[in-house]
Amino acid sequence: MSSTERIGELLQTAGQALTQLGWLTCQLHSNDDSLSTNKWSNTVVDMLASGI
């Protein structure tokens, strides 16, 4: 397998993981519509963003 194919496979897998993360995040928000507070603090969101 060439390096180009491996990079493509890596990016495809990363895209699938991010799609799943987005879907799960939406599920969390749709289940907690009645709550007035955020489950995630700004600090946690910043840590997640820096990890990606």
N, C-alpha and C positions, 0 to 999 in steps of 0.2 A: 504494500500500500504506500503510495507516495505521500510526501508531507502535505501536499495540497489536499489530498483526499482526507487525511487525518484531521487537518484543520477544519475542513468542511464538516466532518462528522462531529468534531468537538463543538463547533458553533451551532450545529443543528440540535445537539443534545442540550446545550445551554439554553437555546431558545425554547425547547420543550419544557425544561425545568422552570424557566421564568413564566411561561404560559400557565403552568400548573400553579405556581406561586400566586399569580394574579387571580386565577380562578378561586383558589382557596381563600385569599384575602377578601374577595367579593362575597364568598359564602359567609365569612365571619361577619361582615358588615350587614348582610341581609338578615342574619339571624339576630342581630343586636340593634335593630332599628328603634326599639322602644327605650334603649338606654340613652341618657343624655350626656354621658361622659365617654371619652375616648379610652379604648383599651390600651392603646399604644401611646406612650409619651413621646414628645418630640425628640428626646434623647435616644430612645429606642429606634425611632424611625431614622435618625441620623446615623446610628450605628449600622443599621441594615443597609442604608444607602452607601456607606463607606465600605461595607463588605462586598458589595456587588461591583 
